């Protein structure tokens, strides 16, 4: 596996870990109603948006923020939107 693939895989894992940590901190539990599936077209739309943000390098921004670095307001906003999209994607069972 190339160094690029290893870095990309690590970034993706970090982003997923951040999302799960944020979900845990927000008090989400499995006791509530199960989320509905987003549907095939909704999932494709979410995937397209997520990939757009990933091309911008949002995963690296999440790493930087977790390391205590300051981000610009626009990067903070993009990171927030990306995390919301990822939560919707995972909650809509698009990853299954």
Buried (B, 14 or more C-beta within 10 A) or exposed (E): EEEEEEEBEEBEEBBBEBBBEBBEEEEEEEEEEEEEEBEEEBBEBBBEBBEEBBEBBBBBBBBBBEEEEEBEEEBEEBBEEBBEBBBBBBBBBBEE
